[in-house]
Amino acid sequence: MSRHQKRVTLEEVARVAGVSRATVSRVVNGVASVDENIRQTVARHLQHWLPAEPGGQGVGDPARGRHRAGVAQ
């Protein structure tokens, strides 16, 4: 992480996404019971802080095994 990047917390993502901290945690950890619309909303807000990786798969994509990259809990 460069010195100019801020570490984001689950609470910050939850606040801007309009969901609970627990919901953000569930999305980051790939829990299947999260509604797809909510998952997409949280993912969109996470992308604001987390840069995409080469190859088109974003950081924090549970399907690719990157559950917590860059997320401070």
C-alpha positions, -999 to 999 in steps of 0.1 A, spaced: 0 0 0 15 34 -9 18 60 18 -9 80 1 -36 53 2 -59 52 32 -69 19 47 -106 15 46 -126 0 74 -157 -22 72 -175 6 90 -166 32 64 -178 9 35 -210 1 55 -217 38 60 -214 48 24 -232 17 11 -261 21 36 -257 -14 51 -244 -29 83 -208 -37 91 -218 -73 93 -232 -72 57 -200 -58 44 -181 -85 62 -204 -111 46 -198 -97 12 -160 -96 16 -160 -131 29 -182 -144 1 -212 -156 22 -238 -169 -3 -268 -157 17 -263 -120 8 -288 -106 -16 -272 -100 -50 -283 -64 -52 -267 -57 -18 -236 -76 -28 -232 -55 -60 -238 -22 -40 -211 -31 -15 -187 -43 -42 -192 -10 -61 -183 10 -29 -153 -13 -22 -140 -6 -57 -138 31 -48 -110 22 -23 -95 -10 -37 -78 -8 -71 -85 -35 -98 -58 -60 -104 -43 -69 -138 -65 -94 -156 -98 -77 -148 -106 -94 -115 -110 -68 -88 -94 -70 -54 -117 -86 -29 -135 -108 -54 -145 -138 -33 -148 -161 -63 -111 -155 -70 -100 -161 -34 -91 -125 -25 -115 -120 4 -98 -93 25 -72 -77 3 -68 -41 15 -97 -42 40 -87 -34 76 -111 -50 100 
